[in-house]
């Protein structure tokens, strides 16, 4: 398996997609076997392949 770029992310954490900033802030729903499910404010639920995209943590 390729590197999991989002291994440290847990449900409830806030993130942004590095190339889809118009999606707004997303909240991690699950992080299982390199598949990250995130609910974005402007885009809805998206499944991210953690071997391809490193999400950006948001700290309020």
PEPE-V677793 format. One record per residue. N is the residue number from 1. RES is the residue in one small letter. SS is DSSP state (hx for helix, st for strand, lp for the rest). OMEGA is omega in whole degrees, 0 to 359 (NA if undefined). NEAR is the number of other C-alpha atoms within 8 Angstrom. Layout:
n=N res=RES ss=SS omega=OMEGA near=NEAR
n=N res=RES ss=SS omega=OMEGA near=NEAR
//
This chain:
n=1 res=x ss=lp omega=178 near=2
n=2 res=x ss=lp omega=179 near=4
n=3 res=x ss=lp omega=175 near=6
n=4 res=x ss=lp omega=185 near=8
n=5 res=x ss=lp omega=183 near=10
n=6 res=x ss=lp omega=186 near=10
n=7 res=x ss=lp omega=185 near=8
n=8 res=x ss=lp omega=183 near=4
n=9 res=x ss=lp omega=181 near=8
n=10 res=x ss=lp omega=177 near=9
n=11 res=x ss=lp omega=181 near=9
n=12 res=x ss=lp omega=181 near=7
n=13 res=x ss=lp omega=178 near=10
n=14 res=x ss=st omega=183 near=11
n=15 res=x ss=st omega=169 near=12
n=16 res=x ss=st omega=176 near=14
n=17 res=x ss=lp omega=187 near=10
n=18 res=x ss=lp omega=181 near=9
n=19 res=x ss=lp omega=181 near=4
n=20 res=x ss=lp omega=184 near=8
n=21 res=x ss=hx omega=180 near=8
n=22 res=x ss=hx omega=176 near=5
n=23 res=x ss=hx omega=181 near=12
n=24 res=x ss=lp omega=180 near=11
n=25 res=x ss=lp omega=178 near=10
n=26 res=x ss=st omega=176 near=12
n=27 res=x ss=st omega=180 near=12
n=28 res=x ss=st omega=177 near=16
n=29 res=x ss=st omega=179 near=11
n=30 res=x ss=st omega=179 near=10
n=31 res=x ss=st omega=187 near=13
n=32 res=x ss=st omega=175 near=6
n=33 res=x ss=lp omega=176 near=4
n=34 res=x ss=lp omega=175 near=11
n=35 res=x ss=st omega=185 near=11
n=36 res=x ss=st omega=176 near=14
n=37 res=x ss=st omega=184 near=12
n=38 res=x ss=st omega=175 near=14
n=39 res=x ss=st omega=180 near=12
n=40 res=x ss=st omega=182 near=13
n=41 res=x ss=lp omega=187 near=9
n=42 res=x ss=lp omega=187 near=7
n=43 res=x ss=lp omega=184 near=9
n=44 res=x ss=st omega=185 near=8
n=45 res=x ss=st omega=180 near=8
n=46 res=x ss=st omega=174 near=9
n=47 res=x ss=st omega=184 near=8
n=48 res=x ss=st omega=174 near=9
n=49 res=x ss=st omega=186 near=9
n=50 res=x ss=lp omega=176 near=14
n=51 res=x ss=lp omega=184 near=10
n=52 res=x ss=lp omega=185 near=6
n=53 res=x ss=lp omega=174 near=9
n=54 res=x ss=lp omega=179 near=10
n=55 res=x ss=lp omega=182 near=10
n=56 res=x ss=st omega=178 near=8
n=57 res=x ss=st omega=178 near=8
n=58 res=x ss=lp omega=179 near=9
n=59 res=x ss=lp omega=180 near=4
n=60 res=x ss=lp omega=NA near=2
//
